[in-house]
Amino acid sequence: MASSWKELTVVHVLLFISFLLSGLFINCIQLLLFILLVRGAGNRRLFRSINYYLVYAIYAQLLFLADWWSGSTVSYYCDKETLESLGQEHAVILMNHHYELDWLLGWMVGDRASVLGNCRVYVKKMLKYVPILGWAWGLSDTIFLERNWEKDQAILKRGLEKIQDYPDPVWVLLFPEGTRYTKEKYLAGKEFSESRGLPVLKHCLVPRSKGWSFTVANLESKSIPWVYDVTLFCEETPPPTLTSVLLGQAAKAHMYIRRFKLEEIPKDEEGSAAWLQSLFITKDALLEKFKSTGSFDGVEGCPVHPATVLPRRQFSLLVAVTVNLAVLYPLCKLILSSGPWGLAFTAVGFAVATAGIKYFLGLTQVAHGTSYGKKK
């Protein structure tokens, strides 16, 4: 049975209030430091180094829900060299975009590789205006796309130049399908593939090569030497959703990871598009194999690797406990000493927080995705 946000309790509301207040406070610190260090002193690199920890302080509170609250797990399937290389250098991450929880599962991997505060992503521009996460991204060189190629080319070029200037390893996460998987979008893509004589995928949408080709053409291998292809499969029970995680239900994810040298990927538009198409044919075969057998083994060109589960790190737990104590203890003390007015304020605050939880959960849901990729 699918989990519902209506099952959330007072504890969940308190956690959200703590996340909201602390997140807004961190946004203010980010803005102040940006004005002082970037606009005032012209020292963008120093700002980025400090901002890593501010971004992590926001991410860690959500990561806590996956790692400690629900006990979710990610199993890695890759060779030892690839596993040990994660987080050592700048990299582009290519991943299928099928689950409401795929972003948080990616954060779990980023945290174990010690790069979570420097994980960047291509996202739609509307998310820039979402409090806390969107505002933090807006001050952190996240690339916001307008879905208008004439404008997005310039946005991508500026964004990639900034990311390649980072002093510490950065991950740039791309979802080449452009939007989350739905049945309607899949059927539209299937019809498109058949009309163009392209291979018809069973589990993935048609990868959109234009943004990928532009990215490859504007990256220097000396700055970003690696591309990691991550094929993500989530077990269906419990549902891999943020609501399930909030309710303490552990998501179980499996990732088959392949590593490619950027310098060996074609930079011309036709060549890079063909490379991406081939990548998704293999990715689709991996998903089909795991769905039918519970294993990635047996896909041509993909060696067999045993599952590896890396231990969760203590930092997200430490941040979550510290932030919640720092926010909720004085807040509860203030409310209890405020008499009837304090109780009235609390009731209003809980109502607003409940609506806020529903809003944030809605942002992660597949059913609330954009129309990008639908048949027109």
C-alpha positions as CSV (number, residue, x, y, z in Angstrom):
1,M,0.0,0.0,0.0
2,A,1.4,3.4,-0.9
3,S,2.3,5.7,2.0
4,S,0.4,8.9,2.5
5,W,1.6,12.2,3.8
6,K,-1.5,12.1,6.0
7,E,0.3,9.5,8.1
8,L,2.9,12.0,9.3
9,T,3.0,12.8,13.0
10,V,3.9,15.8,15.3
11,V,7.5,14.6,15.2
12,H,7.6,15.0,11.4
13,V,6.1,18.5,11.7
14,L,8.7,19.5,14.3
15,L,11.5,18.1,12.1
16,F,10.2,20.2,9.2
17,I,10.0,23.3,11.3
18,S,13.6,22.8,12.4
19,F,14.6,22.3,8.7
20,L,12.7,25.4,7.6
21,L,14.1,27.7,10.3
22,S,17.7,26.5,10.1
23,G,17.6,26.4,6.3
24,L,16.4,30.0,6.0
25,F,19.1,31.0,8.5
26,I,21.7,29.2,6.4
27,N,20.4,31.0,3.2
28,C,20.9,34.3,5.0
29,I,24.5,33.4,5.9
30,Q,25.1,32.3,2.3
31,L,23.7,35.6,0.9
32,L,25.8,37.7,3.4
33,L,29.0,35.8,2.5
34,F,28.3,36.1,-1.2
35,I,27.9,39.8,-0.9
36,L,31.1,40.2,1.2
37,L,33.4,37.7,-0.4
38,V,32.2,37.5,-4.1
39,R,30.7,41.0,-4.7
40,G,32.9,42.8,-2.2
41,A,36.3,41.1,-2.2
42,G,36.1,39.3,-5.5
43,N,37.1,36.0,-3.8
44,R,34.7,33.5,-5.3
45,R,37.0,30.5,-4.5
46,L,37.0,31.3,-0.8
47,F,33.2,31.6,-0.9
48,R,32.9,28.2,-2.6
49,S,35.1,26.6,0.0
50,I,33.0,27.9,2.9
51,N,29.7,27.4,1.0
52,Y,30.5,23.7,0.8
53,Y,29.8,23.3,4.5
54,L,26.7,25.5,4.4
55,V,25.2,23.5,1.6
56,Y,26.1,20.3,3.4
57,A,24.3,21.6,6.6
58,I,21.1,21.8,4.5
59,Y,21.6,18.5,2.7
60,A,22.6,16.6,5.8
61,Q,19.2,17.1,7.4
62,L,17.5,15.4,4.5
63,L,20.3,12.8,4.2
64,F,19.6,12.0,7.9
65,L,16.1,10.8,6.9
66,A,17.5,8.3,4.4
67,D,20.6,7.1,6.4
68,W,19.4,7.2,10.0
69,W,15.7,7.7,10.2
70,S,14.7,5.1,7.7
71,G,17.9,3.1,7.3
72,S,17.8,3.2,3.5
73,T,20.6,1.4,1.6
74,V,22.4,1.7,-1.7
75,S,24.2,-1.3,-3.1
76,Y,27.1,-0.6,-5.5
77,Y,28.0,-2.8,-8.4
78,C,31.4,-1.8,-9.9
79,D,35.0,-2.7,-9.8
80,K,37.3,-1.8,-6.9
81,E,39.1,0.9,-8.9
82,T,35.9,2.7,-9.8
83,L,34.6,2.5,-6.2
84,E,37.8,3.9,-4.8
85,S,37.9,6.7,-7.4
86,L,34.5,8.1,-6.4
87,G,35.0,11.7,-5.0
88,Q,38.7,11.9,-5.9
89,E,38.3,14.2,-8.9
90,H,35.7,16.3,-10.7
91,A,33.2,14.2,-12.6
92,V,30.0,14.1,-14.6
93,I,27.3,11.6,-13.4
94,L,24.8,10.3,-15.8
95,M,21.8,8.6,-14.2
96,N,18.3,7.4,-15.2
97,H,15.5,9.5,-13.8
98,H,12.7,7.1,-12.8
99,Y,12.1,7.5,-9.1
100,E,10.8,10.2,-6.7
101,L,13.8,9.4,-4.4
102,D,16.6,9.2,-7.0
103,W,18.0,12.6,-6.0
104,L,18.3,11.6,-2.3
105,L,19.8,8.2,-3.2
106,G,22.4,10.2,-5.3
107,W,23.1,12.3,-2.2
108,M,23.8,9.1,-0.2
109,V,26.5,8.2,-2.8
110,G,27.9,11.7,-2.8
111,D,28.1,11.8,1.0
112,R,30.0,8.5,1.1
113,A,32.4,10.0,-1.5
114,S,32.8,13.1,0.6
115,V,31.6,15.5,-2.1
116,L,28.0,16.1,-1.1
117,G,28.4,19.8,-0.5
118,N,29.8,20.1,-4.1
119,C,27.1,18.1,-5.9
120,R,25.6,20.2,-8.7
121,V,22.8,19.4,-11.1
122,Y,21.0,20.7,-14.1
123,V,17.4,21.7,-13.0
124,K,14.5,23.7,-14.3
125,K,14.5,27.4,-13.5
126,M,11.3,27.4,-11.5
127,L,13.2,25.5,-8.7
128,K,15.4,28.5,-8.2
129,Y,12.6,30.2,-6.3
130,V,11.9,27.4,-3.9
131,P,12.9,28.4,-0.4
132,I,16.0,26.8,1.2
133,L,17.0,24.3,-1.4
134,G,16.3,26.5,-4.4
135,W,17.9,29.6,-2.8
136,A,20.9,27.6,-1.7
137,W,21.3,26.3,-5.3
138,G,21.0,29.8,-6.6
139,L,24.1,30.8,-4.6
140,S,26.0,27.7,-5.5
141,D,26.5,27.7,-9.2
142,T,23.7,25.3,-9.9
143,I,22.7,25.4,-13.6
144,F,19.1,26.5,-14.0
145,L,17.7,25.7,-17.4
146,E,14.7,27.5,-19.1
147,R,13.9,24.7,-21.5
148,N,14.6,27.2,-24.3
149,W,17.7,26.1,-26.2
150,E,18.5,29.6,-27.5
151,K,18.9,30.8,-23.9
152,D,20.1,27.5,-22.4
153,Q,23.3,27.4,-24.5
154,A,24.6,30.6,-22.9
155,I,23.4,29.4,-19.4
156,L,25.2,26.1,-19.8
157,K,28.4,27.7,-21.1
158,R,28.7,30.1,-18.2
159,G,27.7,27.4,-15.7
160,L,30.3,24.9,-16.9
161,E,33.0,27.5,-16.8
162,K,32.3,28.2,-13.2
163,I,32.1,24.5,-12.2
164,Q,35.5,23.8,-13.8
165,D,37.0,26.5,-11.7
166,Y,36.1,24.8,-8.4
167,P,39.1,24.2,-6.0
168,D,37.7,20.9,-4.7
169,P,36.1,17.9,-6.5
170,V,32.6,18.6,-7.9
171,W,30.0,16.2,-9.3
172,V,27.7,17.4,-12.0
173,L,24.6,15.2,-12.1
174,L,22.8,14.9,-15.4
175,F,19.5,13.1,-16.2
176,P,19.7,12.7,-20.0
177,E,16.0,11.7,-20.2
178,G,15.2,15.3,-19.3
179,T,12.2,14.4,-17.1
180,R,11.0,11.7,-14.9
181,Y,9.6,8.5,-16.4
182,T,5.9,8.2,-16.7
183,K,3.8,5.8,-18.9
184,E,2.6,8.7,-21.1
185,K,6.1,10.0,-21.7
186,Y,7.4,6.6,-22.4
187,L,4.7,5.9,-25.1
188,A,5.4,9.2,-26.7
189,G,9.1,8.4,-26.8
190,K,8.4,4.9,-28.1
191,E,6.4,6.4,-31.0
192,F,9.3,8.8,-31.7
193,S,11.9,6.1,-31.8
194,E,9.8,3.9,-34.1
195,S,9.2,6.8,-36.5
196,R,13.0,7.5,-36.6
197,G,14.1,3.9,-36.8
198,L,15.9,4.1,-33.4
199,P,16.1,1.3,-30.9
200,V,13.0,1.1,-28.7
201,L,13.9,1.1,-25.0
202,K,11.8,-0.9,-22.6
203,H,12.5,1.0,-19.3
204,C,14.0,4.4,-20.2
205,L,12.8,7.4,-22.0
206,V,14.6,8.5,-25.2
207,P,17.8,10.3,-24.0
208,R,17.9,13.9,-25.1
209,S,21.4,14.4,-26.6
210,K,21.5,18.2,-27.3
211,G,22.4,19.3,-23.7
212,W,24.7,16.3,-23.3
213,S,26.6,17.1,-26.6
214,F,26.9,20.7,-25.6
215,T,28.2,19.7,-22.2
216,V,30.9,17.4,-23.6
217,A,32.0,20.0,-26.1
218,N,32.5,22.6,-23.4
219,L,34.3,20.5,-20.8
220,E,38.1,20.1,-20.5
221,S,39.4,16.7,-19.6
222,K,42.1,18.3,-17.4
223,S,39.3,19.9,-15.3
224,I,36.7,17.1,-15.4
225,P,38.4,13.9,-16.4
226,W,35.7,11.3,-15.7
227,V,32.1,10.5,-16.6
228,Y,30.3,7.9,-14.4
229,D,27.3,6.1,-15.8
230,V,24.9,5.1,-12.9
231,T,22.1,2.7,-13.6
232,L,19.7,3.0,-10.7
233,F,17.1,0.3,-9.8
234,C,14.9,0.6,-6.7
235,E,12.9,-2.2,-5.2
236,E,9.2,-1.5,-5.3
237,T,8.5,-2.3,-1.6
238,P,8.4,0.0,0.2
239,P,7.8,2.6,-2.5
240,P,11.0,4.7,-3.2
241,T,9.4,8.0,-2.2
242,L,10.2,10.7,0.3
243,T,6.9,10.1,2.1
244,S,8.0,6.4,2.7
245,V,11.4,7.6,4.0
246,L,9.7,10.1,6.3
247,L,7.6,7.3,7.7
248,G,10.7,5.3,8.5
249,Q,10.4,2.8,5.6
250,A,13.9,1.9,4.2
251,A,14.3,2.3,0.5
252,K,16.5,-0.3,-1.1
253,A,18.5,0.9,-4.2
254,H,20.9,-0.9,-6.5
255,M,23.4,1.0,-8.7
256,Y,25.5,-0.4,-11.5
257,I,28.4,2.1,-12.0
258,R,30.6,2.3,-15.1
259,R,33.5,4.8,-15.5
260,F,34.6,6.5,-18.8
261,K,37.4,8.9,-19.6
262,L,36.0,12.2,-20.8
263,E,38.8,12.5,-23.4
264,E,37.6,9.2,-25.1
265,I,34.0,10.4,-25.6
266,P,33.4,12.1,-29.0
267,K,33.0,15.9,-28.8
268,D,31.2,16.4,-32.1
269,E,27.4,16.5,-31.8
270,E,26.7,13.4,-33.9
271,G,29.4,11.3,-32.2
272,S,28.4,12.3,-28.6
273,A,24.7,11.7,-29.4
274,A,25.5,8.2,-30.7
275,W,27.6,7.5,-27.6
276,L,24.8,8.5,-25.3
277,Q,22.3,6.4,-27.3
278,S,24.6,3.4,-27.0
279,L,25.0,4.1,-23.2
280,F,21.2,4.0,-22.7
281,I,20.8,0.8,-24.7
282,T,23.1,-0.9,-22.2
283,K,21.4,0.9,-19.3
284,D,18.1,-0.4,-20.5
285,A,19.4,-3.9,-20.7
286,L,20.8,-3.6,-17.2
287,L,17.4,-2.5,-15.9
288,E,15.6,-5.3,-17.7
289,K,18.1,-7.9,-16.3
290,F,17.7,-6.7,-12.7
291,K,13.9,-6.4,-13.0
292,S,13.6,-10.0,-14.3
293,T,16.3,-11.8,-12.3
294,G,17.2,-9.5,-9.3
295,S,20.7,-9.2,-10.6
296,F,22.7,-7.1,-13.2
297,D,24.7,-10.2,-14.2
298,G,24.7,-11.4,-17.8
299,V,24.5,-8.1,-19.7
300,E,26.9,-7.9,-22.6
301,G,29.9,-5.6,-22.0
302,C,29.1,-5.3,-18.3
303,P,31.3,-7.4,-16.0
304,V,29.8,-9.2,-13.0
305,H,30.5,-7.3,-9.8
306,P,29.4,-8.3,-6.2
307,A,27.2,-5.9,-4.3
308,T,29.0,-3.5,-2.0
309,V,27.3,-1.4,0.7
310,L,29.4,1.4,2.1
311,P,28.8,2.4,5.7
312,R,26.9,5.6,6.4
313,R,28.9,8.4,7.8
314,Q,28.3,10.0,11.2
315,F,28.2,13.7,10.0
316,S,24.6,13.8,8.8
317,L,23.5,12.4,12.2
318,L,25.6,14.9,14.0
319,V,24.3,17.8,12.0
320,A,20.7,16.7,12.3
321,V,20.9,16.3,16.1
322,T,22.8,19.6,16.6
323,V,20.4,21.6,14.4
324,N,17.2,20.2,15.9
325,L,18.4,20.8,19.5
326,A,19.6,24.3,18.6
327,V,16.2,25.2,17.0
328,L,13.6,23.2,18.8
329,Y,14.7,23.6,22.4
330,P,14.6,27.4,22.6
331,L,11.5,27.4,20.4
332,C,9.6,25.0,22.7
333,K,10.8,27.0,25.7
334,L,9.5,30.2,24.2
335,I,6.1,28.7,23.4
336,L,5.6,27.3,26.8
337,S,6.4,30.6,28.5
338,S,4.1,32.6,26.2
339,G,0.7,31.5,27.6
340,P,-2.4,31.4,25.5
341,W,-0.8,33.4,22.7
342,G,2.0,30.9,22.5
343,L,-0.5,28.1,22.1
344,A,-2.3,30.0,19.4
345,F,1.0,30.7,17.6
346,T,1.9,27.0,17.9
347,A,-1.4,25.9,16.3
348,V,-0.9,28.3,13.4
349,G,2.7,27.2,13.0
350,F,1.8,23.6,12.9
351,A,-0.9,24.2,10.3
352,V,1.6,26.2,8.1
353,A,4.3,23.5,8.6
354,T,1.9,20.7,7.6
355,A,1.0,22.6,4.4
356,G,4.7,23.1,3.8
357,I,5.5,19.4,4.1
358,K,2.8,18.7,1.6
359,Y,4.2,21.3,-0.8
360,F,7.8,19.9,-0.5
361,L,6.6,16.3,-1.0
362,G,4.7,17.5,-4.1
363,L,7.9,18.8,-5.6
364,T,9.4,15.3,-5.5
365,Q,6.5,13.4,-6.9
366,V,6.5,12.0,-10.4
367,A,2.8,12.8,-10.9
368,H,3.6,16.5,-10.4
369,G,6.5,16.7,-12.9
370,T,6.6,19.0,-15.9
371,S,5.1,18.3,-19.2
372,Y,8.6,18.1,-20.7
373,G,8.8,14.9,-22.8
374,K,5.1,14.4,-23.2
375,K,3.6,14.0,-26.6
376,K,2.2,17.2,-28.2
